């Protein structure tokens, strides 16, 4: 499994829970978890595969985002701000000054028929 972690790396319970969640979510291509500098909720950014019948990610996002948000709240032990990102690249969103990268998973190849 490829992941990007800040140095020095410390395996946290949140990281382990996010790793397990990501492994079980075949439609999620990439996941980044960011702990904000201030007391705000953690940000979870997801890049997802499009639906099997097209090139759109929005239908899958609309169908899954509330369930994913609940599941990730359990993983993090706190409410989360869940965000959809279009490109599976870490430079597609701004993390400078916004917090600490807790976990990054982006080892999944594009799925052909992700559920």
N, C-alpha and C positions, 0 to 999 in steps of 0.2 A: 504494500500500500504506500503510495506517495503522499506525503503531506508536507506542508511548510509550517514550521513552528519557530517562534522567537527563540533566541538564545539567551540565557541557558534554558534548555528544555526541561520542563517539569510536567510529568504525567499527572493530570488532575482528574477528578471524577467527572467533571464536565467534558473534558477531552475524550475520555473513555466512552461516555454516554453518547456523545456526538459521533464518534467513530462507529459505534454499533448502529446508531440510527442511520447514518449515511450508507453503511453497508447494506442495510435492508431496503433502501429507497432506490430502486433501479431507475426511476425516472429522473432522479437528481444527479446531474452530471458533476457539479462542483458545489462545495459548501465552504463558506468562510464565516467564522465566528469572531466577533470583535467586542471586547470589553471596553466600554467608553471610559474616558478620563473622569468624567463627572458621574454622578449617581444615576445616570439614565440606564434604561434596560439594555441588555446586550443586543447587538445587531447580529442577525443571522442572514447572510446573503446566499441565495441559491441561484445556480444556473441549471435549468432543466431542459430535458429533451422535448422537442415538439411532439404533438400528437402523431400517432402512426398514420393518420389519413391526411396529413398536411405539414406545413412548415411553421405552424403557430404554437407558441408555448402558452399563450393566454388561456385557452380552454382548460388545459391541465392545471394551470395555476389557480384559476377560479374554482375548479372542482376540488383541489387538494389543500389550498392554503390554510383553511381553518383547522383541518385535522393536523396538518404539519405544525401549525403554530401551537396547538395543544400538546402535541408530542414533544416538541422542542422545549416548551415550558417545563415539562417534566424532566427532560435531560438537563436543563440549566438550573432547575430549582427556582425559577423566577420567570416573570413575563419576559417575552422577547419581542423585538421589532424585527419582523420577518420581511425581507425584501427580495424581489425578483430582479436578477441582472441578466441582460441579454447575452453578453459575451462571456464565455468561460475563461476569462483572463483576469488576473488580480489587478491589472491596471485599469479595469473598466469601472472601478469605483475608488473613491478617495478615502484612504485610511490615515493620511497624514494628520496628526494632531487630534484624531478622533478616538484614539484608544489603543489597546493592546490586542494584537492578533492572538486569539486563544487556540484556534485550530483552523486548518485549511486542508480540505480533501478535494482532490481533483484528479483521481486516477482512473475514473470510469470513461470508457470509450462511448461515443454516441450509440444509443440503443436503437435497434430497428423496430422492435415491438415492445417498448417499455409499458408496463401496466399503468 
